[in-house]
Amino acid sequence: MFFLLHGDNEFEISERVADFKQKIGDDSMRDLNITLLDGRKTTLGEVQHAADSIPFLADKRLVIVEGLLTRLASRKAKDSSNESAPAGAAPSGAAKDFLNSLVDYVPRLPESTRLVFVEFQPLNAKHPLIKLAEQQKGKTNIECRQPAAGELPRWITDRAKNHGGSIEFVAAQRLAVLIGADLRRLDTEINKLITYVNAQRSIAEKDVNLLVSDASTNSVFDLVDALGKRDGKRAVHELHHLLDQGENPLGLLAMIVRQYRLLILVKELQARNLSPDAMAKELGQHPFAIKKINEQARNYRDIKQLEAIYRRLLEIETEIKTGQTGDVLALDLLVASVAG
C-alpha cells in the first residue's frame, strides 16, 4: 500500500507523517522499521530495496520518500523544453523512465510495507501515481491544502476542539488576525489558551488579547535579520528577549522555520525578477511583509545557503522533541552556527 501526501500545508503534512510513524510497531522497534529517503537524490533501486525489506520484529515497516515526485516533474519539464541538464543531473528521458518504473513497481509492494511519498506542493490531478492511489481502498491520495485567510477562524475552532477545548468565533477571528497563516504558531497559541482557561470554558476574545501578541513576529524578523547579517551579538539579544517574554522555545522555533521557508520562496522568486507585490500575490502573503522579506533575502548569497539553514532547523526540531538537546541550548547553538 502506498500513500501520497502533498500540498502547501506543511504543518498538516508533518502531523500526518508523525501519525504514520506512530502506527509502526512499539517504541522499542519503531526506528528500526522506518526508512527516510531524500527524494532529491535517491535512486529507484534504493526505494525498492527499502520497500522490499522485511520488518524487524514488527508487522509493518514504513518508507518515507520526500521530494522525489517534484524532482522528477522538474526534470521532465527541463527535458521537454530542451534545457541543458545541470552537472550531475539525470540524462534526458531518465526522469520519465524513473516515473514509469515507479508506477510499475508500487502495485507490487509487499503487504508489510507502507510507502509514503511526501511533496510540499500539490501534485497534478492527472499524475499517474494519483490515479493508482485512487484505485486503492481508503483515502491514500491526501492533499493537504493551506487554509485561505477567510478559513482560518474555522480551522482554529476545529483545532481547539481537537485539543479538548473550545473557542468563541470572535476570539478565533482575533487570533487569526494576530498570528496569520502560521499554523504551527496558531496551534501553540491554541494550546496555551486552553491551558489558561483550564478547558473549563470557551476561550474568549479577552483571553486572546491578554495572552497573544503580534509583537513576536517583528522580533522574529529582527532575529532572522541579525542572523543574515552575521550579527551574533544582536541575534543572541533578540533570541533571549523573545524567551524572556515567555515565548515557548518550540513555538519560537516554528516561527523561525516559517520565516526561513518564506525566505527560500522569495529567493526563488527573485531569480524570476518579480516585484515584491507580485511575490506577495503568488505567495498569498501581505505585500508589506514580503517587501521586508525581499530585502532580508539579499543578506544570503544564494538559495543553497538558505536551504542548509532550513534543513538544520528541522533537525533541531527533531533533536528537541526526542530529548537529544535542550530546547534553549538548541536555539543558542543555532544562533552560534549561523551568525558565528
Beta strands, then each sheet from edge to edge (+ up, - down):
strand 1: 2-6
strand 2: 34-38
strand 3: 61-66
strand 4: 113-119
strand 5: 141-143
sheet 1: 2+ 3+ 4+ 1+ 5+
end
